[in-house]
Amino acid sequence: MKAPATWLRLCVSMAPLEEKELEKFTRRLRDLPVQQGSERIPGAQLQRATAGETSGLLLCYYGEDYAVQVAEGTLRAAGCALQADWLRRILQYHWAHQCNRTFLCYVLQVWYYVFKLKT
């Protein structure tokens, strides 16, 4: 399950936001036009939400991939480019790590089948 990892990454990128920055972020998030098929997060839920609660709301309403896109775009729009860059770096490291692990699993599977054919 990837959702807890994505939630943690969103939290880490938003945790350094000061109260005014988080308010600006949630204000921008409230006014954000959402993609077709997605429902906007109700303003009442965002009004007093912490960074962790906001991360959870993003995941609940938008799913993992779109939540990350929305968070990064909203962070940039709210003037928090540093946190948006941090989120991007965290995700790039994560995907690179996942790709390396997937490649290793593939190599092991090939090795297993080659060994199995020889016996």
C-alpha positions as CSV (number, residue, x, y, z in Angstrom):
1,M,0.0,0.0,0.0
2,K,1.5,3.3,-1.1
3,A,-0.9,5.7,0.5
4,P,0.8,6.0,3.9
5,A,4.1,6.6,2.2
6,T,2.5,9.3,0.0
7,W,0.8,10.8,3.0
8,L,4.1,11.0,4.8
9,R,5.9,12.6,1.9
10,L,3.1,15.2,1.6
11,C,3.4,15.9,5.4
12,V,7.1,16.2,5.2
13,S,6.9,18.8,2.4
14,M,4.1,20.8,4.2
15,A,5.3,20.5,7.8
16,P,7.8,23.4,7.6
17,L,5.0,25.8,6.5
18,E,4.4,28.6,9.0
19,E,0.8,29.2,10.0
20,K,0.3,32.0,7.5
21,E,1.8,29.9,4.7
22,L,-0.5,27.0,5.5
23,E,-3.5,29.3,5.5
24,K,-2.4,30.7,2.1
25,F,-2.0,27.1,0.9
26,T,-5.4,26.0,2.0
27,R,-7.0,29.2,0.6
28,R,-5.4,28.4,-2.8
29,L,-6.5,24.8,-2.4
30,R,-10.1,25.9,-1.7
31,D,-10.2,27.9,-4.9
32,L,-8.4,25.4,-7.1
33,P,-10.3,24.1,-10.2
34,V,-10.2,20.4,-10.0
35,Q,-10.0,17.8,-12.8
36,Q,-13.1,16.2,-14.1
37,G,-14.3,13.4,-12.0
38,S,-12.7,14.9,-8.8
39,E,-14.6,16.6,-6.0
40,R,-13.3,19.8,-4.4
41,I,-12.3,19.6,-0.8
42,P,-14.9,21.4,1.3
43,G,-13.6,24.7,2.6
44,A,-15.0,23.9,6.1
45,Q,-12.7,20.9,6.3
46,L,-9.7,22.9,5.2
47,Q,-10.3,25.9,7.5
48,R,-8.5,24.7,10.6
49,A,-6.7,21.6,9.2
50,T,-3.1,20.9,10.1
51,A,-0.5,20.0,7.5
52,G,-1.1,16.3,8.3
53,E,-4.9,16.6,8.1
54,T,-4.5,18.6,4.8
55,S,-2.3,15.8,3.4
56,G,-5.0,13.2,4.4
57,L,-7.7,15.3,2.7
58,L,-5.7,15.6,-0.5
59,L,-5.3,11.8,-0.6
60,C,-8.9,11.1,0.2
61,Y,-10.4,13.5,-2.3
62,Y,-7.8,13.3,-5.2
63,G,-6.0,9.9,-4.9
64,E,-2.2,9.5,-4.7
65,D,-1.0,10.8,-8.1
66,Y,-3.4,13.7,-8.4
67,A,-2.9,14.7,-4.8
68,V,0.8,15.1,-5.3
69,Q,0.2,17.2,-8.5
70,V,-2.3,19.4,-6.6
71,A,0.0,19.8,-3.6
72,E,3.0,20.7,-5.7
73,G,1.1,23.2,-7.9
74,T,-0.7,24.7,-4.9
75,L,2.5,25.1,-2.9
76,R,4.0,27.0,-5.9
77,A,0.9,29.1,-6.3
78,A,1.0,30.0,-2.6
79,G,4.6,31.2,-2.9
80,C,6.1,28.1,-1.2
81,A,8.4,27.0,-4.1
82,L,11.0,25.6,-1.7
83,Q,8.5,23.1,-0.2
84,A,7.2,22.2,-3.7
85,D,10.8,21.5,-4.8
86,W,11.3,19.4,-1.6
87,L,8.2,17.4,-2.5
88,R,9.5,16.8,-6.0
89,R,12.9,15.7,-4.7
90,I,11.3,13.3,-2.2
91,L,9.2,11.8,-5.0
92,Q,12.1,11.5,-7.5
93,Y,14.2,9.7,-4.9
94,H,11.3,7.4,-4.1
95,W,10.6,6.5,-7.8
96,A,14.3,6.0,-8.5
97,H,14.5,3.7,-5.5
98,Q,11.4,1.8,-6.7
99,C,12.8,1.5,-10.2
100,N,16.1,0.0,-8.9
101,R,14.2,-2.4,-6.7
102,T,11.9,-3.4,-9.7
103,F,15.0,-3.9,-11.9
104,L,16.6,-6.1,-9.2
105,C,13.5,-8.2,-8.9
106,Y,13.4,-8.6,-12.7
107,V,17.1,-9.7,-12.8
108,L,16.4,-12.2,-10.0
109,Q,13.4,-13.6,-11.8
110,V,15.4,-14.0,-15.1
111,W,18.2,-15.7,-13.1
112,Y,15.7,-18.0,-11.5
113,Y,14.1,-19.1,-14.8
114,V,17.5,-19.5,-16.5
115,F,18.7,-21.7,-13.6
116,K,15.4,-23.6,-13.7
117,L,15.8,-24.3,-17.4
118,K,19.3,-25.7,-16.9
119,T,18.2,-28.2,-14.3
